[in-house]
């Protein structure tokens, strides 16, 4: 999260907003029936987080990949 001060809407004037972002990739076989365009990149190991936050883009970009199908399970809630 980052704070950003700007004028997004003239009627609101200058505001400071919390900004969030996430990286997406092509969907795996589990996510594709729900959203065929993309899914969030999901890091599952502690060392992946360190690489993502600290490695040069030439290394970190390799992490922009779908989660292995067997690591994702869809559930339904009422």
C-alpha positions in Angstrom: 0.0 0.0 0.0 1.1 3.5 -0.7 -0.4 6.9 0.0 -0.9 9.2 -3.0 -2.0 12.8 -3.0 -3.6 14.1 -6.2 -6.7 15.5 -7.8 -8.6 12.5 -9.1 -11.9 14.3 -9.4 -12.2 18.1 -9.8 -15.3 18.2 -7.6 -13.4 16.5 -4.7 -10.3 18.6 -5.1 -7.0 17.3 -3.7 -7.3 14.0 -1.8 -4.8 11.6 -0.2 -5.8 8.0 -1.1 -4.4 4.6 -0.2 -3.3 2.8 -3.4 -3.0 -0.9 -3.9 -1.9 -3.0 -6.8 -1.4 -6.6 -7.6 0.3 -8.5 -10.4 -1.7 -10.9 -12.7 -0.9 -13.7 -15.0 -2.8 -16.0 -17.3 -5.2 -18.2 -15.3 -4.4 -21.8 -14.4 -6.9 -24.6 -15.2 -8.7 -24.2 -11.9 -9.2 -20.4 -12.2 -9.9 -20.2 -16.0 -13.5 -21.3 -15.8 -14.2 -18.5 -13.3 -12.1 -15.8 -15.0 -10.6 -16.8 -18.4 -8.5 -13.6 -18.8 -6.3 -13.5 -15.7 -5.6 -14.5 -12.1 -3.5 -13.0 -9.4 0.1 -14.1 -9.1 0.3 -16.1 -5.8 3.5 -16.6 -4.0 3.5 -19.6 -1.6 7.1 -19.8 -0.3 8.9 -17.3 1.9 12.0 -17.2 -0.4 9.7 -16.2 -3.3 8.6 -13.2 -1.3 12.2 -12.1 -0.8 13.0 -12.6 -4.6 9.8 -10.6 -5.5 10.7 -7.7 -3.3 14.4 -7.6 -3.7 15.6 -9.1 -7.0 16.1 -7.2 -10.2 13.1 -7.3 -12.5 15.0 -9.6 -14.9 14.8 -12.2 -12.1 11.5 -11.3 -10.4 9.5 -11.3 -13.6 9.9 -15.1 -13.8 7.5 -15.2 -10.9 4.7 -13.8 -13.0 3.2 -17.3 -13.6 0.0 -19.1 -12.7 -0.1 -21.1 -9.4 0.2 -24.9 -10.0 -3.3 -26.3 -10.5 -2.9 -28.7 -7.6 -2.2 -25.8 -5.2 -5.5 -24.1 -5.8 -8.9 -25.4 -4.9 -12.2 -23.7 -5.5 -14.9 -23.8 -2.8 -18.4 -22.4 -2.8 -20.0 -20.5 0.1 -23.6 -19.8 0.6 
